[in-house]
Structure formats: structure tokens, C-alpha cells
């Protein structure tokens, strides 16, 4: 029985098509969900902005420990070392070399002629193979490429060290029967793609232009493909849950199996939809779980244990690591000691603000605010900076401005505040407030989130959260 590897390229395709914008935190959440679902490969976009993109890849690499992390490099190989360094912590790293093989797209996208492309691909693949034994060559627009030329460039990639070759029907011009013929002829012409002992896997990527992406992918798999590119959110190609469902249901007929966890599939897809769908509000979390009672029954108190809080988070669809569970419990205790109880929506906000964050350089110890209509607002902030305790007092136009000034005094640098937003997570006198702060550093915006039962507390925590992201990127 053949194992079919499911590759999810939601993040990579979202960046390429601009159809979906994901924040740094949302990408980390998405990677964690996909890793927990046991997809074979998570594909992410490469490096364009060195600092920001290296941080993104490093963070995802530390999360994706069960699957392969695939990152593309530039055709000229100029960023291979940078990409490889960023993904060093990945348990299973893969480098990708991709090129549009149809002449028109090749010249438009890559500004290179067909004869020169073969040598460029071979050189890039060879350079990648020197760093890892998992190198993928992706022939974009393969179904509209001259067959003889396609065979030549794929052969060159294999000889240079490619261990996976993926052919793409980006335009969606083929029906399932036509794609079957295309794959059969390609395997017949290139022995390494047909020989199971060659060590070269054949991957496919099908567009949903004709609304037949799943059927076309199944046709390719039936003809010998062992890896299929998908997205977990609708982005114009094969949808992962639909392909997994088809393979699970009809796998025996084709003598294939799929590693994706079908038990967690529906819940995970609901979580991913919540992350990717900009129209989905917080309330949609409970509507999409399939068991709204489980979410509505969540009511925690300060006396509850860390295990109880982690169990409640699991009901919301979060599979917290040991470290994240500890961080969430610490934040939970800070909120719960000031309230009678913490419900599902409040716990969701706590998890979102406390888990999947960068290692904190600065930690808030305590704060004291003096403000009134007859005095100028002052703030005393005490923070842990490594093992040192640092405290500063500052004045401002209001309590929040004074608090931010005190934090800046501790850091020794003033940051430009791009945005400040406050919203109530729940209603009533004990409502928990969630603040989002955006700071500008060297032309880039860093977003931080903080929660508290008071506006000033949540604002300070959001500011420090954003500050830690700035520091982390500068030091890594």
C-alpha cells in the first residue's frame, strides 16, 4: 500500500495570490494546527524581507516537529544559506526550487530563456542538495509546457539531486482523464519517476479552475503520484479536507493510505476557517465546533488546576504544548483572581494572547498609576529584564501615555505608536478587556496583544508584547 503525502501550501499560496492576508501570529497558529493534524508537509513562503521572514520561518520551524517544513529558494540560489539558517530548527527541512516551465511564463516571471533555465535549475538544486537530502523541484504550469522540454528540465533536476518532482496544472486545463494520460506519459519517459526504488517521489498540484481539482488529484494519485499539494482554506486548488476524505473512503480501491488524522479533521478545519476567514468573529468559534455545549459549559475559577485549564482549552480546539500550557495558566491566574469566573470567550482570548509568542526579553512585574483632573498622569513600571529588576517612573498626557513612556525609559528607546485598539471580550462590571498595540520600528509594524480586567493593564501588556517581538527580531 502506498502512503500518499499531503502537502499543505495555504500560507505559501496566500502570499503568492494576495487573496488572503495572515498575520505573524495567525501563521504560527495555522502551522501548529496543521502539524497536529499530521499533514506530511507544510509549505511556507520564502525570504523577501530578511529580518521579518527569517523570524517567521524560525518560529514555524520550532512548531512543525511532526512534519516536513518546505521553503522555496530563489532560482539564482542567492538566498539558500539564509533560508537554510532560518529553518535550522525544523525536524524535517526541505528546500524547494520552483520555476514556471512554459515559455511565456518563464520569460515573464523569471526573465530567463528556456535553454538557460535547465542549467539554472540544475545549479540551484545541486546547491540545495549540498545542505539537505530533501530537495523538491516544482515545475509550475507543467501541463502547458512542451513535453520534450519538460522531460529535459525534470531529468536535469533529478540528476542534480531532486528527491521530489512536482508537476503543476496551474491553469486547470486538464480533466481527470487527461491528467491520467499526462502523468502516465511522464512516468514512462522518465524512468526515475516510475521506479519505486529510485528515491524520487512524484508530486502533483491541481487547480480548481474547472471545479475538479479533487478528481484530478485522485486521477494523478491513481496513476502513481505519491504527494499532492493542497490548501486547508479555499484558494483555488485542491482542498485538503476533501482530498483526505476521498483517499480515506476509496483508499483501498487504489491501494493507498493517507496519514492525516481524520478524527481531528473537522475540528481543525473549523479552527483554520476561523483564522483565515476575515468575516469570522469570536462568536463563530463556538458555532463551528460541532459541539457548542462543550464550549458553553466552560466556566473556570482561580482554584482550578493547570490541567483543568488545559483541558478546557482543548475543548476550544487548542492543543497546548507544555510550555504554552504553563504560559496560559499564568495568564489565566492573573485574570481569574480578579473575577468570579472565566468563561469560554475569555479563555480563548487568554490562549490567543499567551500561547505561541516569542521568548520574552521584558516581563512586567507590577505597575502603579497616578492620574486625575488636577495632576499630570504618572506611571511607575517595574519589569524583569533577564535576571535584573528595573523600575522607572514617567509622566504623560494620560495614564496609558505615561505607562508607555515608563516602558520606553526602561528599554532606553522610544517607539512610534502606530495604533491602539481596545475591545471588551465579555460584558458586565467584571468584563475582561483585550488591547492590541502596534509599534513601528525601522519601518516595520509589530503587533502586540494584552488582556486584563482593566484598560491600563491590558495596554501595558500589549505594548510589552509588541516590544518583545521587536527585540527578538533584532537579536536573531
C-alpha positions as a printed NumPy array, in Angstrom:
array([[  0.   ,   0.   ,   0.   ],
       [  1.387,   3.408,  -0.999],
       [  1.484,   6.229,   1.538],
       [  0.239,   9.467,  -0.024],
       [  1.913,  12.562,   1.393],
       [ -0.408,  15.523,   1.844],
       [  1.339,  18.869,   1.455],
       [ -0.457,  22.   ,   2.669],
       [  0.595,  25.231,   0.97 ],
       [ -2.064,  27.564,   2.367],
       [  0.478,  30.09 ,   3.67 ],
       [  2.625,  29.944,   0.563],
       [ -0.294,  30.294,  -1.839],
       [ -1.936,  33.046,   0.214],
       [  1.238,  35.123,  -0.089],
       [  1.559,  34.435,  -3.818],
       [ -2.041,  35.206,  -4.78 ],
       [ -2.678,  38.023,  -2.255],
       [ -6.141,  36.509,  -1.762],
       [ -5.578,  36.085,   1.954],
       [ -3.557,  38.111,   4.443],
       [ -2.323,  36.283,   7.516],
       [ -0.608,  37.924,  10.47 ],
       [  2.546,  36.559,  12.089],
       [  0.55 ,  35.021,  14.936],
       [ -2.061,  33.549,  12.593],
       [  0.666,  31.79 ,  10.607],
       [  2.05 ,  30.261,  13.788],
       [ -1.414,  29.121,  14.831],
       [ -2.019,  27.648,  11.374],
       [  1.317,  25.787,  11.436],
       [  0.54 ,  24.325,  14.851],
       [ -2.891,  23.123,  13.741],
       [ -1.507,  21.515,  10.57 ],
       [  1.334,  19.865,  12.473],
       [ -1.145,  18.428,  14.956],
       [ -3.28 ,  17.176,  12.084],
       [ -0.263,  15.183,  10.83 ],
       [ -0.103,  16.593,   7.323],
       [  3.102,  15.383,   5.669],
       [  4.432,  18.769,   4.534],
       [  3.792,  22.399,   5.491],
       [  4.879,  24.825,   2.785],
       [  5.611,  28.457,   3.596],
       [  6.742,  31.423,   1.535],
       [ 10.44 ,  32.168,   1.204],
       [ 12.523,  35.152,   2.252],
       [ 11.84 ,  38.606,   0.808],
       [ 12.345,  40.774,   3.889],
       [ 15.313,  39.158,   5.657],
       [ 14.607,  40.012,   9.299],
       [ 10.849,  39.531,   9.321],
       [ 10.788,  36.463,   7.09 ],
       [ 13.68 ,  34.758,   8.866],
       [ 11.853,  35.212,  12.177],
       [  8.671,  33.785,  10.652],
       [ 10.431,  30.7  ,   9.274],
       [ 12.369,  30.142,  12.524],
       [  9.17 ,  30.332,  14.552],
       [  7.294,  27.916,  12.299],
       [ 10.306,  25.564,  12.247],
       [ 10.196,  25.318,  16.035],
       [  6.477,  24.445,  15.884],
       [  6.444,  21.962,  12.972],
       [  8.07 ,  18.965,  14.626],
       [  5.896,  16.172,  13.212],
       [  6.003,  17.105,   9.544],
       [  8.337,  18.367,   6.84 ],
       [  8.791,  22.137,   6.565],
       [  9.284,  23.198,   2.937],
       [ 10.663,  26.619,   1.988],
       [ 11.421,  27.831,  -1.561],
       [ 14.726,  29.428,  -2.575],
       [ 15.406,  31.843,  -5.397],
       [ 16.369,  30.368,  -8.754],
       [ 19.766,  32.06 ,  -8.677],
       [ 20.479,  30.433,  -5.292],
       [ 21.369,  33.753,  -3.673],
       [ 19.27 ,  33.115,  -0.557],
       [ 19.94 ,  29.419,   0.043],
       [ 22.196,  29.951,   3.068],
       [ 19.776,  32.46 ,   4.575],
       [ 16.785,  30.154,   4.138],
       [ 18.696,  27.13 ,   5.418],
       [ 19.82 ,  29.024,   8.53 ],
       [ 16.259,  30.197,   9.233],
       [ 14.83 ,  26.67 ,   9.07 ],
       [ 17.679,  25.025,  11.01 ],
       [ 15.389,  24.051,  13.906],
       [ 12.946,  22.182,  11.655],
       [ 12.742,  18.478,  12.43 ],
       [ 12.432,  17.665,   8.722],
       [ 13.629,  20.533,   6.475],
       [ 13.008,  20.653,   2.725],
       [ 14.303,  23.171,   0.199],
       [ 12.283,  23.91 ,  -2.926],
       [ 13.414,  25.07 ,  -6.364],
       [ 10.494,  26.212,  -8.486],
       [ 10.144,  27.639, -11.975],
       [  7.364,  28.208, -14.476],
       [  8.361,  25.836, -17.296],
       [  6.019,  27.16 , -20.004],
       [  7.998,  29.625, -22.201],
       [  5.664,  32.597, -21.823],
       [  5.501,  32.452, -18.025],
       [  9.192,  31.6  , -17.74 ],
       [ 10.272,  34.769, -19.511],
       [  7.673,  36.95 , -17.804],
       [  8.198,  35.69 , -14.237],
       [ 11.868,  34.704, -14.23 ],
       [ 13.277,  36.764, -17.129],
       [ 15.151,  33.715, -18.406],
       [ 15.132,  31.817, -21.703],
       [ 14.183,  28.142, -21.855],
       [ 17.685,  26.826, -22.777],
       [ 19.283,  28.729, -19.875],
       [ 16.635,  27.602, -17.374],
       [ 17.769,  23.964, -17.416],
       [ 21.277,  24.886, -16.248],
       [ 19.924,  27.349, -13.656],
       [ 17.575,  24.725, -12.192],
       [ 20.328,  22.098, -12.045],
       [ 22.695,  24.515, -10.301],
       [ 20.091,  25.604,  -7.729],
       [ 19.023,  22.011,  -6.986],
       [ 22.654,  20.938,  -6.633],
       [ 23.326,  23.758,  -4.153],
       [ 20.253,  22.774,  -2.119],
       [ 21.26 ,  19.093,  -2.175],
       [ 24.563,  20.031,  -0.526],
       [ 22.585,  21.128,   2.547],
       [ 19.767,  18.571,   2.721],
       [ 18.764,  15.269,   1.175],
       [ 15.18 ,  16.514,   0.778],
       [ 15.036,  18.805,  -2.257],
       [ 11.885,  19.391,  -4.29 ],
       [ 11.781,  20.629,  -7.867],
       [  8.454,  22.235,  -8.782],
       [  7.537,  22.598, -12.457],
       [  4.843,  25.265, -12.476],
       [  2.486,  25.348, -15.46 ],
       [  3.816,  21.917, -16.458],
       [  0.645,  20.92 , -18.323],
       [  1.146,  23.801, -20.786],
       [  4.84 ,  23.055, -21.335],
       [  6.312,  21.355, -24.38 ],
       [  6.568,  17.707, -23.348],
       [ 10.131,  17.154, -24.563],
       [ 11.368,  20.275, -22.776],
       [  9.51 ,  19.333, -19.581],
       [ 11.195,  15.939, -19.597],
       [ 14.617,  17.561, -20.085],
       [ 14.31 ,  20.017, -17.209],
       [ 12.877,  17.388, -14.829],
       [ 15.685,  14.973, -15.731],
       [ 18.268,  17.699, -15.084],
       [ 16.718,  18.399, -11.663],
       [ 16.751,  14.712, -10.721],
       [ 20.361,  14.273, -11.816],
       [ 21.294,  17.329,  -9.711],
       [ 19.767,  15.785,  -6.589],
       [ 15.999,  16.479,  -6.506],
       [ 14.215,  13.822,  -4.438],
       [ 10.682,  15.076,  -5.15 ],
       [  9.445,  16.344,  -8.517],
       [  6.095,  18.134,  -8.574],
       [  4.213,  18.929, -11.789],
       [  1.503,  21.587, -11.673],
       [ -1.673,  22.124, -13.65 ],
       [ -1.884,  25.782, -12.552],
       [ -4.239,  26.766, -15.344],
       [ -6.631,  23.918, -14.585],
       [ -6.83 ,  22.955, -18.247],
       [ -6.958,  19.182, -17.768],
       [ -9.868,  16.906, -16.955],
       [ -9.134,  13.845, -14.777],
       [ -8.768,  11.524, -17.759],
       [ -6.365,  13.91 , -19.493],
       [ -4.303,  14.277, -16.333],
       [ -4.093,  10.484, -16.029],
       [ -2.601,  10.325, -19.529],
       [ -0.231,  13.217, -18.783],
       [  1.151,  11.507, -15.636],
       [  1.386,   8.103, -17.341],
       [  3.376,   9.501, -20.27 ],
       [  5.669,  11.465, -17.961],
       [  6.481,   8.384, -15.865],
       [  7.078,   6.34 , -18.989],
       [  9.51 ,   8.936, -20.365],
       [ 11.441,   9.473, -17.091],
       [ 12.377,   6.122, -15.508],
       [ 13.218,   7.646, -12.109],
       [  9.576,   8.722, -11.678],
       [  8.316,   5.211, -12.366],
       [ 10.895,   3.262, -10.365],
       [  9.816,   2.957,  -6.727],
       [ 13.418,   2.247,  -5.722],
       [ 14.838,   5.368,  -7.383],
       [ 14.273,   7.532,  -4.301],
       [ 12.425,  10.157,  -6.361],
       [  8.789,  10.914,  -5.475],
       [  6.288,  12.359,  -7.946],
       [  4.116,  15.184,  -6.654],
       [  1.107,  16.893,  -8.23 ],
       [ -0.643,  20.227,  -7.851],
       [ -4.057,  20.786,  -9.44 ],
       [ -6.001,  23.998,  -9.931],
       [ -9.72 ,  24.101,  -9.209],
       [-10.439,  26.268, -12.258],
       [-12.857,  23.647, -13.625],
       [-14.082,  22.704, -10.114],
       [-12.471,  19.273, -10.5  ],
       [ -9.254,  19.652,  -8.512],
       [-10.002,  16.751,  -6.156],
       [-10.981,  14.427,  -9.008],
       [ -7.896,  15.404, -10.987],
       [ -5.666,  14.854,  -7.962],
       [ -7.194,  11.406,  -7.39 ],
       [ -6.535,  10.612, -11.076],
       [ -2.879,  11.587, -10.651],
       [ -2.527,   9.529,  -7.478],
       [ -4.139,   6.517,  -9.144],
       [ -1.526,   6.784, -11.899],
       [  1.415,   6.769,  -9.485],
       [  1.808,  10.194,  -7.825],
       [  2.727,   9.923,  -4.138],
       [  2.436,  13.55 ,  -2.984],
       [ -0.353,  16.08 ,  -3.53 ],
       [ -0.364,  19.804,  -2.862],
       [ -3.481,  21.145,  -1.164],
       [ -4.764,  24.109,   0.806],
       [ -6.776,  23.925,   4.023],
       [ -8.641,  27.126,   3.087],
       [-10.237,  27.763,  -0.347],
       [ -7.519,  29.339,  -2.513],
       [ -8.226,  27.941,  -5.964],
       [ -6.645,  24.489,  -5.79 ],
       [ -7.268,  21.071,  -4.242],
       [ -8.905,  21.398,  -0.834],
       [ -7.118,  19.282,   1.731],
       [-10.162,  18.003,   3.707],
       [-11.922,  16.913,   0.504],
       [ -8.9  ,  15.032,  -0.81 ],
       [ -8.301,  13.397,   2.578],
       [-11.953,  12.334,   2.7  ],
       [-11.721,  10.844,  -0.804],
       [ -8.487,   8.988,  -0.035],
       [ -9.816,   7.686,   3.28 ],
       [-13.046,   6.465,   1.702],
       [-11.612,   4.99 ,  -1.511],
       [ -8.011,   4.317,  -0.481],
       [ -8.39 ,   0.541,  -0.607],
       [ -9.56 ,   0.712,  -4.217],
       [ -6.275,   2.369,  -5.217],
       [ -4.133,   0.593,  -2.61 ],
       [ -3.153,   3.901,  -0.965],
       [ -3.279,   5.317,   2.557],
       [ -3.317,   8.855,   3.943],
       [ -1.562,   9.885,   7.206],
       [ -3.819,  12.847,   8.037],
       [ -5.769,  12.408,  11.28 ],
       [ -9.418,  12.206,  10.224],
       [-10.557,  12.241,  13.853],
       [ -9.373,  15.818,  14.325],
       [-10.045,  16.929,  10.739],
       [-13.421,  18.632,  11.164],
       [-12.452,  20.467,  14.34 ],
       [ -9.142,  21.594,  12.866],
       [-10.782,  22.832,   9.672],
       [-13.186,  24.901,  11.791],
       [-10.226,  26.433,  13.611],
       [ -8.397,  27.157,  10.354],
       [-11.505,  28.755,   8.875],
       [-11.704,  30.984,  11.937],
       [ -8.076,  32.055,  11.429],
       [ -8.311,  32.62 ,   7.678],
       [-11.83 ,  33.999,   7.296],
       [-11.717,  37.761,   7.996],
       [-15.51 ,  37.825,   8.394],
       [-15.448,  35.274,  11.207],
       [-15.853,  36.854,  14.632],
       [-15.058,  35.401,  18.013],
       [-18.548,  34.002,  18.306],
       [-18.012,  31.88 ,  15.214],
       [-15.594,  29.712,  17.179],
       [-18.409,  28.17 ,  19.176],
       [-20.764,  27.968,  16.211],
       [-18.271,  25.97 ,  14.169],
       [-17.134,  23.444,  16.74 ],
       [-19.854,  20.927,  16.183],
       [-20.352,  20.766,  19.972],
       [-21.341,  24.215,  21.17 ],
       [-22.399,  22.806,  24.543],
       [-18.801,  21.86 ,  25.304],
       [-17.71 ,  25.46 ,  24.778],
       [-20.667,  26.99 ,  26.581],
       [-20.122,  24.739,  29.604],
       [-16.627,  26.126,  30.206],
       [-16.585,  28.087,  33.452],
       [-13.267,  28.186,  35.293],
       [-12.283,  29.604,  38.685],
       [ -8.942,  30.694,  40.133],
       [ -8.77 ,  27.476,  42.178],
       [ -8.781,  25.295,  39.037],
       [ -5.549,  23.463,  38.221],
       [ -3.339,  23.903,  35.167],
       [ -4.578,  20.536,  33.893],
       [ -8.197,  21.723,  34.113],
       [ -7.384,  24.899,  32.192],
       [ -5.512,  22.921,  29.501],
       [ -8.463,  20.524,  29.222],
       [-10.853,  23.45 ,  28.766],
       [ -8.542,  24.922,  26.107],
       [ -8.615,  21.556,  24.324],
       [-12.409,  21.831,  24.139],
       [-11.886,  25.086,  22.237],
       [ -9.632,  23.241,  19.776],
       [ -6.246,  24.227,  21.23 ],
       [ -3.622,  21.5  ,  21.682],
       [ -1.239,  23.316,  24.011],
       [  2.383,  22.292,  24.438],
       [  3.778,  22.013,  27.959],
       [  5.374,  25.463,  27.711],
       [  2.267,  27.097,  26.25 ],
       [  0.061,  25.444,  28.874],
       [  2.21 ,  26.997,  31.614],
       [  2.06 ,  30.439,  29.976],
       [ -1.702,  30.2  ,  29.52 ],
       [ -2.174,  29.133,  33.145],
       [ -0.057,  32.04 ,  34.381],
       [ -2.186,  34.487,  32.359],
       [ -5.366,  32.708,  33.468],
       [ -4.424,  33.077,  37.152],
       [ -3.769,  36.787,  36.682],
       [ -7.294,  37.236,  35.319],
       [ -9.166,  34.669,  37.426],
       [ -8.006,  36.087,  40.762],
       [ -9.824,  39.316,  39.917],
       [-13.074,  37.703,  38.709],
       [-15.644,  35.21 ,  39.951],
       [-15.103,  33.01 ,  36.895],
       [-13.579,  32.803,  33.412],
       [-15.808,  31.652,  30.554],
       [-15.04 ,  30.189,  27.104],
       [-14.656,  33.505,  25.267],
       [-12.334,  34.856,  27.943],
       [-10.256,  31.662,  27.932],
       [ -9.999,  31.871,  24.14 ],
       [ -8.616,  35.412,  24.426],
       [ -6.173,  34.284,  27.146],
       [ -4.847,  31.446,  24.968],
       [ -4.553,  33.744,  21.937],
       [ -2.529,  36.298,  23.893],
       [ -0.344,  33.957,  25.955],
       [  0.474,  30.994,  23.684],
       [  2.643,  30.923,  20.558],
       [  4.627,  34.023,  21.494],
       [  8.295,  34.892,  21.1  ],
       [ 10.551,  34.36 ,  24.164],
       [ 10.061,  37.448,  26.384],
       [ 13.076,  39.667,  26.985],
       [ 10.969,  42.013,  29.108],
       [  8.439,  40.804,  31.692],
       [  6.021,  43.034,  33.592],
       [  6.378,  42.734,  37.365],
       [  3.996,  45.465,  38.519],
       [  2.713,  48.914,  37.716],
       [  1.365,  51.879,  39.682],
       [ -0.583,  54.697,  38.037],
       [ -1.437,  58.12 ,  39.493],
       [ -3.887,  60.194,  37.495],
       [ -6.591,  62.772,  37.961],
       [ -8.045,  66.003,  36.615],
       [ -5.833,  68.105,  38.883],
       [ -2.482,  66.34 ,  38.412],
       [ -0.374,  65.186,  35.497],
       [ -0.528,  61.416,  34.998],
       [  2.493,  59.457,  36.266],
       [  3.313,  55.765,  35.91 ],
       [  5.768,  53.587,  37.792],
       [  6.629,  50.411,  35.884],
       [  8.699,  47.553,  37.258],
       [  9.965,  44.899,  34.839],
       [ 12.25 ,  41.902,  34.733],
       [ 14.96 ,  42.257,  32.09 ],
       [ 16.67 ,  38.904,  32.086],
       [ 17.583,  38.364,  35.743],
       [ 17.59 ,  42.077,  36.571],
       [ 14.723,  44.07 ,  38.052],
       [ 14.389,  47.542,  36.523],
       [ 11.929,  50.241,  37.561],
       [ 11.223,  53.634,  36.014],
       [  8.771,  56.455,  36.585],
       [  7.487,  58.671,  33.778],
       [  4.847,  61.334,  33.153],
       [  2.447,  61.576,  30.247],
       [ -0.688,  63.177,  28.826],
       [ -2.724,  60.367,  30.345],
       [ -2.2  ,  57.152,  32.326],
       [ -1.562,  54.999,  29.256],
       [  0.807,  57.532,  27.684],
       [  2.69 ,  57.739,  30.991],
       [  2.898,  53.939,  31.229],
       [  4.269,  53.621,  27.696],
       [  6.825,  56.352,  28.457],
       [  7.98 ,  54.448,  31.555],
       [  8.446,  51.277,  29.497],
       [ 10.434,  53.255,  26.914],
       [ 12.624,  54.593,  29.725],
       [ 13.417,  51.055,  30.858],
       [ 14.238,  49.941,  27.312],
       [ 16.195,  53.106,  26.559],
       [ 14.397,  53.666,  23.278],
       [ 11.209,  55.414,  22.21 ],
       [  8.905,  53.586,  19.808],
       [  6.384,  55.1  ,  17.438],
       [  2.842,  54.035,  18.312],
       [  1.04 ,  53.155,  15.077],
       [ -2.282,  52.009,  16.545],
       [ -4.045,  51.287,  19.837],
       [ -7.297,  49.349,  19.986],
       [ -9.345,  48.22 ,  22.942],
       [-12.294,  45.865,  22.988],
       [-14.293,  44.111,  25.679],
       [-14.166,  40.329,  25.492],
       [-17.23 ,  39.936,  27.702],
       [-19.879,  42.209,  29.176],
       [-20.598,  43.368,  32.707],
       [-18.645,  45.04 ,  35.504],
       [-16.035,  42.267,  35.527],
       [-15.56 ,  42.357,  31.756],
       [-12.116,  41.383,  30.526],
       [-10.507,  43.881,  28.159],
       [ -8.305,  42.936,  25.22 ],
       [ -5.902,  45.541,  23.853],
       [ -3.995,  45.495,  20.571],
       [ -0.965,  47.77 ,  20.224],
       [  1.033,  48.282,  17.036],
       [  4.57 ,  49.692,  17.216],
       [  6.751,  50.9  ,  14.349],
       [ 10.448,  50.   ,  14.355],
       [ 12.698,  50.538,  11.328],
       [  9.698,  50.916,   9.06 ],
       [  8.051,  47.661,  10.165],
       [  4.915,  47.26 ,  12.257],
       [  4.879,  44.888,  15.252],
       [  1.56 ,  43.924,  16.797],
       [  1.129,  43.028,  20.469],
       [ -1.867,  41.789,  22.394],
       [ -2.649,  42.107,  26.101],
       [ -5.537,  41.102,  28.339],
       [ -6.569,  42.325,  31.756],
       [ -9.613,  43.349,  33.752],
       [ -8.553,  46.98 ,  33.374],
       [ -7.713,  49.069,  30.325],
       [ -4.325,  50.274,  31.562],
       [ -3.12 ,  46.776,  32.472],
       [ -4.092,  45.28 ,  29.113],
       [ -2.499,  48.256,  27.296],
       [  0.824,  47.841,  29.121],
       [  0.898,  44.096,  28.446],
       [  0.1  ,  44.634,  24.762],
       [  2.87 ,  47.243,  24.491],
       [  5.424,  44.9  ,  26.111],
       [  4.242,  42.008,  23.929],
       [  4.916,  44.055,  20.78 ],
       [  8.233,  45.287,  22.233],
       [  9.419,  41.699,  22.811],
       [  8.775,  40.909,  19.15 ],
       [ 10.903,  43.886,  18.111],
       [ 13.765,  42.806,  20.369],
       [ 13.536,  39.155,  19.315],
       [ 13.811,  40.013,  15.637],
       [ 16.712,  42.424,  16.197],
       [ 18.676,  39.779,  18.12 ],
       [ 18.011,  36.827,  15.803]])
